[in-house]
Amino acid sequence: MMTDEKKEKASFPAGLGIMDKIWEWQWIIRFIYIVLFADLALLVYSGQGMLTWPVQTLNWTEHLGFFCVALAALGLIATTVMPFIANIVRLLLNELIYSSIFPDFLRAQSDYQKRSGEVPSGEVLDLALKENNQFLLNYYEKHNANWRTKFHERFKVGDLLFGILFFMMLDDHPQWFSDAQHSLVIDLFSHGGESGTVLFYTVLILIFSTLMSLWFGKWDWGNIYYPPLYREKEEARRKAREREAQWERQDR
């Protein structure tokens, strides 16, 4: 009995795992991505979006092939096609942003500034290898792994936002690939009339601004908090400044 009770208590929180995921912002982005793709797939397949498809009369087995193909297409698009297109767009925007015609004040600057006690991660690695310090090497590897995870997560979220932006613009023009006059985006934003149109473009601008911030905003270049090496470097820089000042006085 005690064992059964423990199993029930352990399984109850696990059953809430999906609900917990719903409140995580990355899962919200993924959910929006999937919903928009599903609406586009239905428009291509039947000419009707999610809100107008007659679910009550639907025989699911008749459309099993469509669902399998749509699921496979979603996996291919989300993992290969969309990141590839996003990378091309990012490279083109990078050429524009860092060209001479782009205003400097609009160009984001990377965060090279180090806080007190921080040193470049490469210097910590050099010191660990020089002194054969396993603790310092583990410290560097842990920090570097965390930094790389954040780096990849940033681009992953950027790919998702690019996909949402791309899908929203397609879903707003269903006549491009079907005879439909309705889609999820049109139905959601058309209720407010002109206000709905303004809201739609406001959402697009917000998504695009967030995407630009992820792609071209300030970067954390992976500085490590290691005060002993920081103080050593600061002391070396202080002595170098004193020598330069002394040479300048001698030249006078």
C-alpha positions as CSV (number, residue, x, y, z in Angstrom):
1,M,0.0,0.0,0.0
2,M,2.8,2.4,0.9
3,T,4.5,1.6,-2.4
4,D,1.3,2.3,-4.4
5,E,0.8,5.6,-2.5
6,K,4.4,6.7,-3.3
7,K,3.9,5.9,-7.0
8,E,0.7,7.9,-7.1
9,K,2.4,10.8,-5.4
10,A,5.4,10.7,-7.7
11,S,3.3,10.4,-10.9
12,F,1.0,13.3,-10.0
13,P,3.6,16.0,-10.4
14,A,4.9,14.3,-13.5
15,G,1.5,14.5,-15.0
16,L,1.6,18.3,-14.6
17,G,4.9,18.5,-16.6
18,I,3.0,19.5,-19.8
19,M,1.2,22.2,-17.9
20,D,4.5,23.6,-16.6
21,K,5.9,23.7,-20.1
22,I,3.0,25.8,-21.3
23,W,4.1,28.7,-19.1
24,E,7.7,28.6,-20.4
25,W,8.1,31.3,-23.0
26,Q,10.1,29.1,-25.4
27,W,7.3,26.5,-25.4
28,I,4.8,29.3,-26.1
29,I,6.9,30.3,-29.2
30,R,7.1,26.7,-30.4
31,F,3.3,26.3,-29.9
32,I,2.6,29.4,-32.0
33,Y,5.0,28.2,-34.6
34,I,3.2,24.8,-34.8
35,V,-0.3,26.4,-34.9
36,L,0.6,28.7,-37.8
37,F,2.2,25.9,-39.7
38,A,-0.9,23.8,-39.2
39,D,-3.2,26.5,-40.5
40,L,-1.0,26.9,-43.6
41,A,-1.0,23.2,-44.2
42,L,-4.8,23.0,-43.9
43,L,-5.1,25.9,-46.3
44,V,-3.0,24.2,-48.9
45,Y,-4.7,20.8,-48.4
46,S,-8.4,21.8,-48.1
47,G,-8.6,25.6,-48.8
48,Q,-9.9,26.1,-45.2
49,G,-8.0,27.2,-42.1
50,M,-8.2,25.9,-38.6
51,L,-11.1,28.0,-37.6
52,T,-13.3,27.1,-40.6
53,W,-12.4,23.4,-41.1
54,P,-15.5,21.3,-40.4
55,V,-14.1,19.3,-37.5
56,Q,-17.5,17.9,-36.4
57,T,-17.9,16.0,-39.7
58,L,-14.3,15.1,-40.1
59,N,-13.4,11.4,-40.6
60,W,-9.8,11.4,-39.3
61,T,-8.9,8.1,-41.0
62,E,-9.6,9.6,-44.4
63,H,-7.0,12.3,-43.8
64,L,-4.4,10.2,-42.1
65,G,-2.0,10.5,-45.0
66,F,-2.2,14.2,-44.9
67,F,-1.5,14.3,-41.2
68,C,1.6,12.1,-41.6
69,V,2.9,14.2,-44.5
70,A,2.2,17.4,-42.6
71,L,4.0,16.1,-39.5
72,A,7.0,15.1,-41.6
73,A,7.0,18.4,-43.4
74,L,6.9,20.3,-40.1
75,G,10.0,18.4,-38.8
76,L,11.9,19.1,-42.1
77,I,10.9,22.7,-42.2
78,A,11.6,23.4,-38.6
79,T,15.0,21.7,-38.4
80,T,16.4,22.3,-41.9
81,V,14.5,24.5,-44.3
82,M,13.6,27.4,-42.1
83,P,17.0,27.7,-40.3
84,F,18.7,27.6,-43.8
85,I,16.4,30.5,-45.0
86,A,16.9,32.4,-41.7
87,N,20.7,32.1,-42.1
88,I,20.6,33.5,-45.6
89,V,18.4,36.4,-44.5
90,R,20.7,37.0,-41.5
91,L,23.8,37.1,-43.7
92,L,22.2,39.5,-46.1
93,L,21.1,41.8,-43.3
94,N,24.6,41.5,-41.8
95,E,26.1,42.8,-45.0
96,L,23.7,45.7,-45.0
97,I,24.0,46.6,-41.3
98,Y,27.8,46.6,-41.4
99,S,28.1,48.4,-44.7
100,S,29.1,52.0,-45.0
101,I,25.6,53.1,-46.0
102,F,24.1,52.0,-42.6
103,P,24.1,54.7,-39.9
104,D,26.4,53.9,-37.0
105,F,24.0,55.0,-34.3
106,L,21.5,52.2,-35.4
107,R,24.2,49.6,-35.3
108,A,24.3,47.6,-32.1
109,Q,27.7,47.4,-30.4
110,S,29.0,44.1,-28.9
111,D,29.6,44.2,-25.1
112,Y,33.4,43.9,-24.9
113,Q,33.4,45.6,-21.5
114,K,34.5,43.4,-18.6
115,R,33.1,43.8,-15.1
116,S,35.4,43.9,-12.1
117,G,37.0,40.5,-11.5
118,E,36.3,39.2,-15.0
119,V,38.8,38.1,-17.6
120,P,38.5,36.7,-21.1
121,S,37.8,33.0,-21.0
122,G,40.8,32.2,-23.2
123,E,43.2,33.7,-20.6
124,V,41.7,31.3,-18.0
125,L,42.2,28.4,-20.3
126,D,45.8,29.4,-21.0
127,L,46.5,29.7,-17.3
128,A,44.9,26.3,-16.6
129,L,47.1,24.6,-19.2
130,K,50.2,26.4,-18.2
131,E,49.9,25.5,-14.5
132,N,48.3,22.1,-15.2
133,N,45.4,23.2,-12.9
134,Q,42.6,20.7,-13.2
135,F,40.2,22.8,-11.0
136,L,40.7,25.8,-13.2
137,L,40.3,23.7,-16.3
138,N,37.0,22.3,-15.0
139,Y,35.9,25.8,-14.1
140,Y,36.6,27.0,-17.7
141,E,34.9,24.0,-19.3
142,K,31.8,24.4,-17.2
143,H,31.6,28.1,-18.0
144,N,32.3,27.5,-21.7
145,A,29.6,24.8,-22.0
146,N,27.1,27.2,-20.4
147,W,28.1,30.0,-22.7
148,R,27.8,27.8,-25.8
149,T,24.4,26.6,-24.7
150,K,23.2,30.2,-24.4
151,F,24.7,31.0,-27.7
152,H,22.9,28.2,-29.5
153,E,19.6,28.9,-27.6
154,R,19.8,32.5,-28.9
155,F,20.0,31.4,-32.5
156,K,17.4,28.7,-32.0
157,V,14.9,31.2,-30.6
158,G,15.8,33.5,-33.5
159,D,15.0,30.8,-36.0
160,L,11.6,30.2,-34.3
161,L,10.8,33.9,-34.4
162,F,11.8,34.1,-38.1
163,G,9.6,31.2,-38.8
164,I,6.6,32.8,-37.0
165,L,7.2,36.0,-38.9
166,F,7.4,34.1,-42.2
167,F,4.3,32.0,-41.5
168,M,2.3,35.1,-40.3
169,M,2.9,36.9,-43.5
170,L,2.0,33.9,-45.6
171,D,-1.1,33.2,-43.5
172,D,-2.2,36.8,-44.0
173,H,-2.3,36.2,-47.8
174,P,-4.0,32.7,-48.3
175,Q,-4.8,33.6,-51.9
176,W,-1.2,33.2,-52.8
177,F,-1.4,29.4,-52.5
178,S,-5.2,28.5,-52.3
179,D,-8.6,29.8,-53.1
180,A,-9.4,30.5,-49.4
181,Q,-10.5,33.9,-48.2
182,H,-10.0,33.1,-44.6
183,S,-7.1,32.0,-42.5
184,L,-6.2,32.0,-38.8
185,V,-4.3,35.3,-39.0
186,I,-7.0,37.0,-41.0
187,D,-9.8,35.8,-38.8
188,L,-8.0,36.8,-35.6
189,F,-7.1,40.3,-36.6
190,S,-10.0,41.2,-38.9
191,H,-12.6,41.6,-36.0
192,G,-11.2,44.9,-35.1
193,G,-11.4,46.4,-38.6
194,E,-8.6,49.0,-39.0
195,S,-7.6,48.6,-35.4
196,G,-7.0,44.9,-36.1
197,T,-4.8,45.7,-39.1
198,V,-2.8,48.1,-37.0
199,L,-2.5,45.4,-34.3
200,F,-1.3,42.9,-36.9
201,Y,1.5,45.1,-38.2
202,T,2.4,46.1,-34.6
203,V,2.9,42.4,-33.8
204,L,5.0,42.0,-36.9
205,I,7.2,44.9,-36.0
206,L,7.6,43.7,-32.4
207,I,8.6,40.2,-33.6
208,F,11.0,41.7,-36.2
209,S,12.6,44.0,-33.5
210,T,13.1,41.1,-31.2
211,L,14.6,39.1,-34.0
212,M,17.0,41.9,-34.9
213,S,18.0,42.1,-31.2
214,L,18.7,38.4,-31.1
215,W,20.7,38.4,-34.3
216,F,22.5,41.7,-34.1
217,G,22.2,42.9,-30.5
218,K,25.0,43.0,-27.9
219,W,26.9,39.8,-27.4
220,D,28.3,38.4,-24.2
221,W,31.8,37.2,-25.3
222,G,32.1,34.7,-22.4
223,N,34.2,36.6,-19.9
224,I,34.9,34.5,-16.7
225,Y,34.8,35.8,-13.2
226,Y,38.3,34.9,-11.8
227,P,39.6,37.7,-9.5
228,P,43.2,36.3,-9.0
229,L,44.0,36.6,-12.7
230,Y,42.0,39.8,-13.0
231,R,44.2,41.4,-10.2
232,E,47.3,40.1,-11.8
233,K,46.4,41.6,-15.2
234,E,45.3,44.9,-13.6
235,E,48.6,45.1,-11.8
236,A,50.5,44.4,-15.0
237,R,48.5,47.2,-16.8
238,R,49.2,49.6,-13.9
239,K,52.9,49.0,-14.1
240,A,52.8,49.4,-17.9
241,R,51.1,52.8,-17.5
242,E,53.6,53.9,-14.9
243,R,56.5,53.0,-17.3
244,E,54.9,54.9,-20.1
245,A,54.3,57.9,-17.9
246,Q,58.0,57.8,-16.8
247,W,59.2,57.6,-20.4
248,E,57.1,60.6,-21.3
249,R,58.6,62.6,-18.5
250,Q,62.1,61.6,-19.6
251,D,61.4,62.7,-23.2
252,R,60.4,66.1,-22.0
